[in-house]
Amino acid sequence: MKEKRKFLIARIDRIGDTVLATPIPRELKRSFPGCEVSVLVRSYTRDIFVGNPHVDNILVWDDFGRGLKKIMYLGHFLRGYRFTDIFMLLPNETLAYASVIAGIKRKFGTSRKPYHILTGTSTLTRGEDASVNSEAAWCLEFVKAAGGSVTDDSTEIHLFEDEKKSVKGIRESLAPNGEKIIGVHITSGGSAPNMPPNEYLKLITLLSDKNDCKIVVTDNNLPDGVTLPDTIQMPNKGKNLREAILNFAALDLLISSSTGTMHIAAALKAETLSLFCPLPACTPSLWGPVGNQARFILPEPNYCQTRCPGDPKKCDFSGPGGIDSSKILNKILN
C-alpha cells in the first residue's frame, strides 16, 4: 500500500517570511495528490493561511508553552497527526527534538546545528551559488528535497467569498469615484532600511495633489510625533491581521520599504513599489515580492560606499544619491 504523505511546514518567524512560504502547500498538493498539508506558525501570522484551500490544518506554535515541557507537549501533540515529513524553515532546537518524539520519519532543516545532526535532520543549504535567487524559491527547495517538483513560486493569500465582497465595499468607501487607491506604509518594524517618516509625509502631500488617486496610510500605528493630514485615512488602525489583509486587498498600489506588508500586498496581487537596499543580503532578487507586479527603487550605485552606516537596518536612505519623496513620485509617474 502506497504511503500517504502528511507534511508539516513549520514557519515560526515573521510575517514576510511566512508569506514567502505560502507557495509550499500548493506545490505539495500538486506534487503529491491526496497528501495532507499542515502548517505550524505563530499566532500573529496564522491569518496568512486562513482560507487556503491547500492547507488542511493550521497549528499555532505559541500554544505549547516554553522550555523542556514544550518539547514533550509539542512532540506528543504532533504525534497524533502522524506526520511523515516536516519542513523546518527556521532552525529551532525545541522543534527539532519535538519532531523526534512525534515520530516524524523525514525531517528537513536549514542548518547543520548539533541538534539537527542528533535528530537525523536532512540539511538544505544555499551554498554560495545564486541559482536559488528568491526566498520564495528557496522555500520551495524543501518540496524538491521531499521528492516533489515546482511549477510556480508565486505567493498567495486566499479570501473567502464574503471577504471578497467586503473588499469591494472597502474600495467603494475609500474611492467612491473609482480613483486609484495608493497605500503608503511608513514603518518597517526595524526589519529593513527605510526613509524617515517626514519623507513619507512629503510623499503623501505630493500624491494627494493628484486628483485620480486616494491615499491611505496602512500602518496600524504611527511613529511618535507623526501627524497625518486630516484627509488621510488609516484603515488598519486598531485592526487585526485578517481585517488588515482585506484592506491591503483593496489597494491598487502599496508603497513601502522591504517589509511584511509588502509581501501581504503582493500575495493579494496588488502592485507594489518597494524601497530596497542593494547589499547582497537585502536585494530585491532575494527578498522581493513574488507573483505580483512589483517595482523597486534603490539608492544610486555609489550611495552605499559613501553613506552606509554598516547596518542596513540603520539606513534611512538620506543624503545625495539616496531615496526621497520626489524620486518615488517620479518612479510612480514613469
N, C-alpha and C positions, 0 to 999 in steps of 0.2 A: 504494500500500500504506500502510495506516494505521500511523503511528509507534507503536512500543511505548514507553511511558513507563517510565523507570528512575530512581527517585528516591533521592537520598541525603539523609538527615536528619542533620545534624551538631549534636549536643548535647554539647559538650565541657566542661560545667561540673559542678555539684554534684548530689548525689543527688535532692534535692527538685525541682530544675529538670528533671532527666532524667525523673522520674516524670510531671511535668506535660506532657511531650512524648509520652507513650505513646498518647494518642488519635490522633496523626497517622497512623501506619501503617494503623490500622483504617479511618479515613475516606478515605485514599488508595485502599486496596483496594476500598472500596465505590464511590468516585467513578470510578475508572479500572480496570474489570475487566481482569485479565490483566497489570496493571502489576507491576513489580518494585520492592520497597522494601528499602533497606539503611539501617542506622544507623551513624554514626561517633560513638563515645563513649569516655570514659576507661576504663581497665582496671578501676577500682574501682566503676564503675557498670554494666558490661556485663551483670551478672546480672539487672538490671531487665528486659532484653529477652529473656533466655534463655527458650525455650519459647513465645515469642509467635508465634502462627500467621500473623500479618500481616507478619512480618519475615523476609525471605529471607536477609539477610547481616548479621552483626554485625562491624564493623570497629573496631579499637582505636587510638585517637589516639596513645597512648603508644608504639606500636611503630615510630614513624617518626623517632626522633631529635630533633634540635633545629637551629635556625638555617637558613641558606640551603640546606644539604643536605636538610633536611626538606622544603622546598618542592619541590625536584626529585624526591626519592624518593616523597613522598606523591602528587605530581601524576602521575608515571608509573604508580604503583600504581593510582590511581583510574581512570586512562585505560583500564586493562584491563577495567573493568566497564562502560564505555561509558554512563555516566550521562547522562541527558538533562536532569535538574533537580537542583539542590542547594538545600537549605534550611539557611542558616547562622544558627541561632538565637542564637548568641553571636558578636559581631564578633571576627574573628581575622584578622590580616594574612596569616599563613602560609597559612591555609586558603583565603583569597580568591585569592592568587596560584596556589596549587596547583590550584584549580578551573579556572583558565585553561589550565594545562599539561595538565590532564585532558581538555580539550576539551568541558567541560560547557556546553551551549548556553544553558540558562536558569538564572540564578543569583539567589537571593533572600536578602537580608540585612536587618539591623535598624538600620543606621546609614548616615549619609552621609559616612563617613570617606573620605579621599583614595583609599585602596586599593580601596574599593568603587566609587568613581567610575571609577578607572582600569581596573578589571576588568569594567565593564559590569554590575554587580550592581544588580538592582532593589531599591529600599529600601521596606520596610514600616515605617510609623511609626504609633504610637498617637495622636499629637497630644494635644490637651487634652480631647478628647471621651472620656467614660467609657462609651461604648457597648460597648466590649470590656472587660468587667469583670475576669474572672479571667485568670490567667496561662495556664491551660489553653486558654481561649477565644482568647487572643492567639496561642498557638502554632498553633491551627487556622486563623488568618488566612492562613498560608502555603498551606494546602490550597486556599483560595478564590483566592489570588493565582495559583496554578498552573492554575486553571480548574475546580477541583472544588467540591463542596458539603459541608456539615457537618450531620449529624443528631444527633450525640451527643458531648458533650465529657468524658464520664466517663474517668478514668484507669484503667489496668488493668495487673496483673502476672499472668502465667499460670503455672500449676503443671502439671507432668507428673502422670500418674495415680499413679505410685509416690510422688511427693511429697505428693499429697493423702492417701494412706494414712499417710504419716509424720506429717502434721498431725493426723490423727485420733489417732495414738498419742501425740503430744505432749500433746494435750488430756486424754487419759485419764491420762497420767502426772502432769500438773500439777493436774488437778481430778478425782480418781478418783470422787468422789461427784456429779459433774455441776455443780459450782459455777461461777459466772460468773468468767471469768479476766480480771483487770484488769492491764494493763501500765502501769507508771509509768516514764517516761523522764526522767531527772534533768538530763542535759546537753543543750546545744544547739549545741556547736561554735562558739559566738560568732556564730551566724548570726541570732539574734533575741533580743528581750527574754526574760528567764527568771527564775523565782523562785530564791532561794538554795537550795543543797542541803538545809540544815537544815529548810526549809519543806516540801520533798518528804518528808523523813524523818517529819515530823509527820503529813503526809497518809497515808503508808504505815501509820503506827501507827493512825490513825483508821479506815482501810479494813480493817485486819487484824482489828478488833473485830467486823466483820460476818461472820456465820457462813456466809452464802451466797456468799462471794467468796474467790478465791485471788489473792493479789497477787504479781506478779513485777516485777522491775526489768529493763528491756530494754536498758540501756546495755551496751556492750562492756567499758567500764572506768568506775570511779567516780572522782570528783574526789578529789584528795589530802585525807586526813583524814576522809573519809566512810566510816562503817562501818554496814552493814545489820544488822538483827536476824537471828539465826541461822535463823529460819523463812522468810526471804525468799530466793527463788532468783533467780539471774541467768542465764537460759538462753542468752543471746547471748555470754556471756563466752568469749573465745577462738574464736568462730565467724566464718566468712567471711560475706559479704553474702548469698549464696544460702541458707546454713544459717539465718541470722538471719531471712530472709524467711519461712521455714517457721514459725518461732516467732511472728512477727507474725501470720501467717495463723491461728494457733491462738487468738488473743485475741478476746474479746468487746468489749473497750473498751481504747483506749490514751489515757492522759493525758500530755500533753507540751506543750512550747512549740511555736511555729511552726517546725518543723524537718523535715529529710528523712524521719525516721522516721514522722512524722505522715502524709506523703504515701504512704509504703510501706504503712502500715496501711490507708489509705483505698483505695488501688488494689487491695488484697486484700479490700475490702468489710467491714473491721472498723469498728466505731463509733469515733469519735474525739471527745475533749473537749480543746480546744486553747486555750492561753493566747495572747492576741493583743494587739498594740498598736493603738490607734485612729488613729495618724498615717496620712495618706493613702497613703504608700508601703508601709505594713505591714498594711493592713486585711485582714480575712477575705475580703472581696469580691474582693480582688486575689490573695492568696496562700493562701486557704483550700483544703482538700482538695475534690475533685470526684468525685461518683459514689457516695459512701457516706452513712451517717447521721452528720452532723457537727454538733457543738455547739461554741460558743465562749464563753470568759469573758474579759472585758475590764475594765480599771480603770473606776472611776466617771468620769462625764463631765468633771469639773474636775480630775482627777488630773494629767493631763499639763501643764496650765497652771501647776501649783504644784510638781510633783516631777520633771519631765522633765530628764534630765541633758544634753540636746542631742544625744545619740547613742543611738538606740533599742537598740543592742547593749549599752549600758552600763546599761540599765534593769533593775532587779530586782523591780519591782512592789511594793516595800516601802513601808510607811507608810500613813497614813489614805487611804482611797479606792483602795488598790491591790488586789492579789490575794494571798490566802494560803490555807493548807490548809483552813480552815473554810469559806471561800467556795466552794472547789472541791467539798468534800463536800456542801454544800447544793445545788450545781448538779447533782451526781450523783443525789441523793435526790429532787430535784424535776424 
